[in-house]
Amino acid sequence: MQKRERIAPAYLQRVKDCLRRVIEHAASKKVRIALESRRGYEEIPTERELPGLLEEMNSAPLGYWHDFGHSQIKENLGFLDHAEWLRAIGPRAFGCHVQDCIWPAKDHEVPFTGDVNFEKLVPQPEQNGRCNSAVGAKVEGTLWRMKKILVTIFQLSVTIGVLYWVYHDPARRAQMVEAIRNAQYRWVLMGILAYVVVEIAAAFRWHVLLRVQKIQLTLPRLSGLFFIGMFYNQFLPGGTGGDIIKSYYLLKETPDKKAGALLAVVFDRFIGLVALVAITATLIGLRYDFLSQKPETRSLLWLLLFLLGASVIFLLGTFVISGFKLLHSLPARFPGRDRLIEISAAYHLYAHHWRATLVAFGASLVAHLATFATFLCAAYALAAPVPLLNFFAVMPVERTISALPISFAGIGLREKILQIMLNGLCGVPEAKAILIGSLSFLIILVCCLPGAIVYLFYKPSGAVARVPLREMEQEVVTLEHEIGEAE
C-alpha cells in the first residue's frame, strides 16, 4: 500500500494524459466514456482519487460507471462505505454493472445471492441530481426484471417437480385415462356455470366498491377491466399482476379520481380475504375432527391454521394501526407503509358506507362458495360423490395453500393437496383426486380466457399505447406513495 501511494501521482498523470486524447476523439464521435470502480486497492484510480480526477478533467463526456460488486469488495475490506460512496459519486454516474458479491471478495455473482444490499443502494442515485434518476431507474428496472425471472424460474421448477410427482406413476395414469373415459361431462358444464357465478359475484362486488368512490364506468369497460384482471391474476407470477394491470387501466379511465380508483382495487382484494377467513374459520370449527383425522391431512390443516392466523394478525394489525392513527409514527421506509396507509384510507371510507361494504362482503361469500361448487362439480364429473359439507371443508385448505406464490398459478400444488385430502378423508382414489384439481383448473381457465381476448383489443381512454408491466407497476407504486404522503 505504501509503494502504491508513493508511485500513484505518476500513474495518475499518465491516466490524465491518455484520457485527454481519448476524450477529444470520443467527443467528436458523440461517445461518452465512463471510468468503472476498480476491484483492487492497488488499481488506479481509487475512490479517493476519482472525484479529483473527474473534477480536473472537467469534461462532460467523461463520467463514472458504478460496479456494485467491486465497491462491495472495497466495503468488505474496510476501504469505503458503499452507500456513502454511491451517494457522493452519483452525480457523475453514467450507468452501472449490476452484480453481487459473496463476502469477502467473490464477485460477479447473481444479484440477491450475496451481500450487496440492493434495496438500500438502488435509491441512492435518485437522491442526487442530473443523470442519476435515469441511472437509478435503469438499475431498479434491471433488478425488477431479474427478480421476476428468478421468481418465474422458481415457480416453474416447483410446478414441474410436483406435477411429475403426482403424474409419473404409470398405473395411476391408466386409472386417470379410465376416469376421463367414464366422465359425466354434464357436470363439467355445471362447473363452468358455477364459475360464471363466481365472475358475476366478483364483478358485482367491484362495481359496488367503485360506486362508493363515485366512479361510474360503462358496462363494457367495467366488464373488460374485470376480465383482464381476473385472467392475469391467474397466470402472472405472484398472483397480483392482474391487480396491477387493472389498477393502471382504471387510473387511465378516471384521471380525476386516481386515489379512489386505486383504493377500490385494494379494498376489492381485502374484502375477498376477509370473506375467505370467515368461511375458513366457520368450516374448520364445524369439521375440525374430520380434517385432522390423518397425519398427512393434519399437517396441511396446521399449515392452513398458521396462514389463517397470520391473516387474522394482519387484519387486526391494520385495524389497530388505523384506529389509533399510528400510521405516521411508522418510519418512512417501513415495509408496506404505503399499502397500510391505503388500507387505512379505505377503512375510513368504506366504514362510512357500511351498507355497500356489507353487500360487497356478501358478494365475496357467494364468489368463494361458488368456487368451491366449481371443484365439487369437477368431482361429480369424475364419479367422486363426496358429501357437500365434507368437500367444502377441504376446499379452504386447497384454496389457501395453492394460492401461495411458490408454483405457477397453483398448478401441481392444487393436485397434490387434493390427492392428500380427498383420498385421506373422503376415500376418493388418488388418480381421481388429482384429476379433480386439474379439471377444475381447466374449467377456471376456460372461464378466464375472455380476459386475454379483451386485453388484446382493450384501449383505455387515457392511454395512447400499451406499456410494459414494469411501467404499469411503477405508476401504481408512485400513486401509492403519493396517497401515503397526502394522508
C-alpha positions in Angstrom: 0.0 0.0 0.0 2.9 2.4 0.8 4.5 1.7 -2.5 1.2 2.2 -4.3 0.7 5.6 -2.7 4.3 6.6 -3.5 4.1 5.9 -7.2 0.4 6.8 -7.7 0.9 10.5 -8.8 3.0 9.5 -11.8 0.5 6.9 -12.9 -2.5 9.3 -12.3 -0.7 11.8 -14.6 -0.4 9.1 -17.3 -4.1 8.3 -17.0 -5.0 12.0 -17.4 -2.7 12.4 -20.5 -4.3 9.4 -22.1 -7.8 10.4 -21.2 -7.4 13.9 -22.8 -6.6 12.3 -26.1 -9.3 9.7 -25.9 -12.0 12.2 -24.7 -11.2 14.5 -27.6 -11.8 11.7 -30.1 -14.8 10.4 -28.2 -16.5 13.8 -28.2 -16.1 14.1 -31.9 -17.9 10.8 -32.3 -20.6 11.7 -29.7 -19.4 8.9 -27.4 -19.2 9.1 -23.6 -16.5 7.5 -21.5 -17.2 6.1 -18.0 -14.5 5.0 -15.5 -15.6 1.9 -13.6 -15.0 1.5 -9.9 -12.0 -0.8 -9.5 -11.9 -4.1 -7.7 -8.4 -3.8 -6.1 -7.0 -1.1 -4.0 -3.8 -1.0 -6.0 -5.6 -0.1 -9.2 -5.9 3.4 -10.4 -7.9 5.5 -9.7 -9.2 4.7 -6.2 -12.5 6.1 -4.9 -10.4 8.7 -3.1 -8.7 9.8 -6.3 -11.6 9.5 -8.8 -13.6 12.6 -7.8 -10.5 14.8 -8.1 -9.6 13.3 -11.5 -13.1 13.9 -12.8 -13.0 17.5 -11.4 -9.7 18.2 -13.0 -10.6 16.8 -16.4 -13.9 18.8 -16.3 -15.3 17.1 -19.4 -19.0 16.3 -20.0 -18.3 13.1 -22.0 -16.3 11.7 -19.0 -18.2 10.2 -16.1 -18.4 7.3 -13.7 -19.6 3.7 -14.1 -20.6 2.0 -10.8 -19.7 -1.6 -10.3 -21.8 -3.0 -7.4 -19.6 -6.0 -6.9 -16.3 -4.1 -7.0 -17.5 -1.5 -4.5 -18.9 -4.1 -2.2 -15.4 -5.8 -2.0 -13.9 -2.4 -1.0 -16.6 -2.1 1.7 -16.0 -5.7 2.9 -12.2 -4.9 3.2 -12.9 -1.7 5.1 -11.8 0.8 2.4 -15.1 2.6 2.0 -18.8 2.8 2.8 -20.7 1.5 -0.2 -23.8 3.7 0.3 -21.9 6.8 1.1 -19.6 6.4 -1.9 -22.5 5.9 -4.3 -24.3 8.9 -2.8 -21.2 11.1 -3.3 -20.3 10.0 -6.8 -23.8 9.6 -8.0 -24.0 13.0 -9.8 -21.2 11.8 -12.2 -22.6 8.3 -12.8 -23.5 7.3 -16.4 -24.5 3.7 -15.6 -23.7 0.6 -13.6 -22.7 -3.0 -13.6 -25.3 -5.0 -11.6 -23.6 -8.0 -9.9 -23.5 -9.4 -6.4 -20.5 -10.2 -4.1 -20.1 -13.0 -1.5 -18.0 -11.9 1.4 -15.3 -11.0 1.3 -14.3 -10.9 -2.4 -16.2 -13.4 -4.6 -17.8 -11.1 -7.1 -19.7 -11.5 -10.4 -22.4 -13.4 -8.6 -26.1 -13.4 -9.5 -27.9 -10.4 -7.8 -29.6 -11.3 -4.5 -27.3 -14.2 -3.8 -24.6 -12.3 -2.0 -24.0 -9.4 0.4 -24.9 -6.4 -1.8 -27.9 -4.6 -0.2 -29.6 -3.5 -3.4 -32.7 -2.3 -1.6 -30.6 0.2 0.3 -28.2 1.1 -2.6 -30.5 1.4 -5.6 -32.3 4.6 -4.4 -29.0 6.4 -3.8 -28.6 7.6 -7.4 -32.1 9.0 -7.4 -31.3 11.2 -4.4 -28.8 13.2 -6.5 -29.4 15.5 -9.5 -28.7 15.3 -13.2 -28.4 11.9 -14.7 -28.8 10.0 -11.5 -32.6 9.5 -11.7 -32.1 7.7 -15.1 -29.3 5.6 -13.7 -31.4 4.7 -10.6 -34.4 3.8 -12.9 -32.2 1.6 -15.0 -30.8 -0.2 -12.0 -34.2 -0.6 -10.5 -35.6 -1.8 -13.8 -32.8 -4.4 -14.1 -33.3 -5.7 -10.6 -37.1 -5.8 -11.1 -36.6 -7.9 -14.3 -34.1 -10.2 -12.6 -36.5 -10.7 -9.6 -39.3 -11.6 -12.0 -37.1 -14.0 -13.9 -35.9 -15.7 -10.7 -39.5 -15.9 -9.3 -40.8 -17.4 -12.6 -37.9 -20.0 -12.7 -38.6 -21.0 -9.1 -42.4 -21.3 -9.7 -42.0 -23.3 -12.9 -39.5 -25.6 -11.2 -41.9 -26.3 -8.3 -44.8 -26.7 -10.7 -42.9 -29.2 -13.0 -41.5 -31.1 -10.0 -44.9 -31.5 -8.3 -46.6 -32.4 -11.5 -44.0 -35.1 -12.2 -44.5 -36.3 -8.6 -48.3 -36.8 -8.9 -48.4 -37.9 -12.6 -45.3 -40.1 -13.1 -46.9 -43.4 -11.8 -48.0 -45.4 -15.0 -50.7 -47.3 -13.0 -52.1 -44.1 -11.8 -52.1 -42.6 -15.3 -54.0 -45.6 -16.5 -56.6 -45.0 -13.8 -56.9 -41.4 -14.9 -57.5 -42.4 -18.5 -60.3 -44.7 -17.4 -61.8 -41.9 -15.2 -61.7 -39.5 -18.1 -63.3 -42.0 -20.4 -66.2 -42.5 -18.0 -66.6 -38.8 -17.0 -70.0 -37.3 -16.9 -69.4 -34.1 -18.9 -72.8 -32.5 -18.0 -71.1 -31.9 -14.6 -68.3 -30.1 -16.4 -70.9 -27.7 -17.9 -72.3 -27.2 -14.4 -68.9 -26.4 -13.2 -68.5 -23.8 -15.9 -71.8 -22.3 -14.9 -70.8 -22.3 -11.2 -67.6 -20.3 -12.1 -69.7 -17.9 -14.1 -71.5 -17.2 -10.9 -68.1 -16.5 -9.3 -67.3 -14.0 -12.0 -70.7 -12.3 -11.7 -70.4 -12.0 -7.9 -66.9 -10.7 -8.1 -67.8 -8.2 -10.9 -70.8 -7.0 -8.9 -68.6 -6.6 -5.8 -66.1 -4.4 -7.7 -69.0 -2.4 -9.2 -70.3 -1.7 -5.7 -66.9 -0.6 -4.4 -66.4 1.7 -7.4 -69.8 3.3 -6.8 -68.7 4.2 -3.3 -65.8 6.1 -4.9 -68.3 7.7 -7.3 -66.6 6.0 -10.2 -69.0 5.0 -12.9 -67.8 3.2 -16.0 -69.9 1.8 -18.9 -70.7 -1.8 -18.6 -68.4 -2.9 -21.4 -65.4 -1.0 -19.8 -66.2 -2.3 -16.3 -66.5 -5.9 -17.6 -63.4 -5.5 -19.7 -61.2 -4.4 -16.8 -62.7 -7.1 -14.6 -61.9 -9.9 -17.0 -58.4 -8.6 -17.7 -57.7 -8.5 -14.0 -59.1 -12.0 -13.4 -57.1 -13.6 -16.2 -53.8 -12.1 -15.3 -54.3 -12.8 -11.5 -54.5 -16.4 -12.5 -51.4 -16.6 -14.8 -48.9 -13.9 -13.9 -46.2 -14.8 -11.3 -47.1 -13.7 -7.8 -50.9 -13.7 -8.4 -51.2 -9.9 -8.2 -50.3 -8.9 -11.8 -53.9 -8.6 -12.7 -54.4 -6.1 -9.9 -51.5 -4.0 -11.3 -52.9 -4.1 -14.9 -56.5 -3.4 -13.7 -55.3 -0.5 -11.4 -53.3 1.0 -14.3 -56.1 0.9 -16.8 -58.6 2.2 -14.2 -56.3 5.1 -13.5 -56.3 6.0 -17.2 -60.1 5.7 -17.3 -60.5 8.0 -14.2 -57.6 10.5 -14.2 -59.6 12.8 -11.9 -60.2 10.1 -9.3 -56.9 8.2 -9.2 -56.8 7.7 -5.5 -60.3 6.4 -5.4 -59.7 4.0 -8.2 -56.6 2.6 -6.5 -58.4 2.2 -3.1 -61.2 0.4 -4.8 -58.8 -2.2 -6.2 -57.0 -2.6 -2.9 -60.3 -3.0 -0.9 -61.6 -5.4 -3.5 -58.7 -7.8 -2.7 -59.0 -7.0 1.0 -62.7 -7.8 1.4 -62.2 -11.0 -0.5 -59.5 -12.0 2.1 -61.9 -11.2 5.0 -64.6 -13.3 3.4 -62.3 -16.3 2.9 -61.1 -16.0 6.5 -64.7 -16.0 7.7 -65.6 -19.1 5.6 -62.4 -20.9 6.6 -62.9 -20.3 10.3 -66.5 -21.5 10.1 -65.8 -24.7 8.2 -62.8 -25.6 10.4 -65.0 -25.0 13.5 -67.6 -27.4 12.1 -65.3 -30.1 10.7 -62.0 -29.9 12.7 -62.2 -33.5 13.8 -62.9 -34.7 10.3 -60.0 -32.6 8.8 -57.4 -33.7 11.4 -58.1 -37.5 11.5 -55.0 -38.4 9.4 -51.3 -37.3 10.0 -50.9 -36.0 6.4 -54.2 -34.1 6.5 -53.4 -32.8 10.0 -50.2 -31.3 8.7 -51.9 -29.4 5.9 -54.6 -28.3 8.4 -52.0 -26.9 10.7 -50.4 -25.1 7.8 -53.8 -23.6 7.0 -54.2 -22.6 10.6 -50.8 -20.9 10.6 -51.7 -19.0 7.4 -55.2 -18.2 8.8 -53.6 -16.9 12.0 -51.2 -14.7 10.0 -54.1 -13.3 8.0 -56.0 -12.5 11.2 -53.0 -10.9 12.8 -52.6 -8.8 9.6 -56.2 -7.8 9.7 -56.1 -6.9 13.4 -52.9 -5.1 12.9 -54.3 -2.9 10.2 -57.3 -2.1 12.3 -55.2 -1.2 15.3 -52.8 1.0 13.2 -55.7 2.7 11.5 -57.9 3.0 14.6 -55.2 4.5 16.8 -53.8 6.7 13.9 -50.3 5.2 14.2 -49.6 5.3 10.5 -47.5 8.5 10.6 -45.5 7.1 13.5 -44.1 4.4 11.2 -40.7 5.1 9.6 -40.8 6.4 6.1 -39.1 3.2 4.9 -41.2 0.8 7.0 -42.1 -2.2 4.8 -45.6 -1.9 3.3 -46.1 1.6 4.8 -47.8 3.0 1.7 -50.0 -0.1 1.4 -51.0 0.2 5.1 -51.9 3.9 4.5 -54.1 2.8 1.5 -55.9 0.2 3.6 -56.4 2.8 6.4 -57.9 5.3 3.9 -60.1 2.5 2.5 -61.2 1.5 6.1 -62.4 5.1 6.8 -64.3 5.5 3.5 -65.9 2.0 3.4 -66.8 2.0 7.1 -68.7 5.2 6.4 -70.5 3.4 3.6 -71.1 0.3 5.6 -74.1 -0.9 3.7 -72.2 -1.1 0.5 -69.3 -2.8 2.3 -71.7 -5.5 3.7 -73.1 -6.0 0.1 -69.5 -6.4 -1.1 -68.8 -8.9 1.7 -71.9 -10.9 0.8 -70.8 -10.9 -2.8 -67.4 -12.2 -1.7 -69.0 -15.1 0.2 -71.0 -16.0 -2.9 -67.9 -15.9 -5.0 -65.9 -18.2 -2.7 -68.7 -20.7 -2.2 -69.3 -20.8 -6.0 -65.6 -21.5 -6.5 -66.0 -24.5 -4.1 -69.0 -25.6 -6.1 -66.9 -25.5 -9.3 -64.5 -28.0 -7.8 -67.4 -30.1 -6.5 -68.9 -30.3 -10.0 -65.5 -31.5 -11.2 -65.6 -34.2 -8.6 -69.0 -35.3 -9.6 -68.0 -35.3 -13.3 -65.3 -37.9 -12.3 -67.8 -40.0 -10.3 -66.4 -39.0 -6.9 -69.6 -38.2 -5.0 -68.2 -36.6 -1.9 -70.8 -35.1 0.6 -71.0 -31.4 0.1 -70.1 -30.3 3.6 -67.0 -32.6 3.7 -65.9 -31.4 0.3 -66.4 -27.7 1.2 -64.4 -28.3 4.4 -61.4 -29.5 2.3 -61.6 -26.5 -0.1 -60.1 -23.8 2.2 -57.0 -25.9 2.6 -56.6 -26.2 -1.1 -57.5 -22.6 -2.0 -55.2 -21.1 0.6 -52.1 -23.2 0.1 -52.3 -23.3 -3.7 -52.6 -19.5 -3.6 -49.1 -19.3 -2.2 -46.8 -17.8 -4.9 -44.5 -20.9 -5.0 -45.9 -22.5 -8.1 -47.2 -21.2 -11.4 -51.0 -20.5 -11.0 -51.1 -23.1 -8.2 -50.6 -25.9 -10.7 -49.2 -29.0 -9.1 -49.8 -27.8 -5.5 -53.6 -28.0 -6.2 -53.4 -31.6 -7.4 -51.1 -32.7 -4.6 -53.2 -31.2 -1.9 -56.5 -32.7 -3.2 -54.7 -36.0 -3.6 -53.9 -36.0 0.1 -57.1 -34.5 1.4 -59.7 -36.2 -0.7 -58.0 -39.6 -0.7 -57.2 -39.5 3.0 -60.5 -38.1 4.3 -63.1 -39.0 1.7 -61.8 -42.2 0.2 -61.5 -40.7 -3.4 -59.0 -42.8 -5.4 -55.7 -40.8 -5.8 -56.0 -40.7 -9.6 -59.4 -39.1 -9.4 -58.4 -36.7 -6.6 -55.5 -35.4 -8.8 -57.8 -35.1 -11.8 -60.3 -33.1 -9.8 -57.6 -30.5 -9.3 -56.6 -30.4 -13.0 -60.1 -30.5 -14.3 -61.1 -27.6 -12.0 -58.2 -25.6 -13.2 -59.2 -26.2 -16.9 -62.7 -25.0 -16.1 -61.3 -21.8 -14.5 -59.0 -21.4 -17.4 -61.9 -21.6 -19.9 -63.9 -19.0 -17.9 -60.9 -16.6 -17.6 -59.8 -16.8 -21.2 -62.1 -14.0 -22.2 -59.8 -11.7 -20.2 -56.9 -12.5 -22.5 -59.1 -11.7 -25.6 -60.4 -8.5 -24.1 -56.8 -7.4 -23.3 -55.8 -7.7 -26.9 -58.4 -5.3 -28.0 -58.9 -3.1 -24.9 -57.7 0.5 -25.3 -58.1 2.6 -22.1 -59.4 6.1 -22.6 -56.3 7.8 -21.2 -53.5 5.7 -22.8 -52.2 6.1 -26.3 -50.3 2.8 -26.4 -49.6 -0.4 -24.5 -46.9 -0.2 -21.9 -44.8 -2.9 -20.2 -46.0 -4.3 -16.9 -43.0 -2.8 -15.2 -44.1 0.7 -16.2 -47.7 0.0 -15.1 -46.4 -1.2 -11.7 -44.2 1.9 -11.3 -47.1 4.3 -11.9 -49.2 2.4 -9.5 -46.5 2.4 -6.8 -45.9 6.1 -7.4 -49.6 6.8 -6.8 -49.5 4.6 -3.6 -46.6 6.8 -2.3 -48.5 10.0 -3.2 -51.5 8.7 -1.2 -49.2 7.9 1.7 -47.7 11.4 1.6 -51.1 13.0 1.4 -52.7 11.1 4.3 
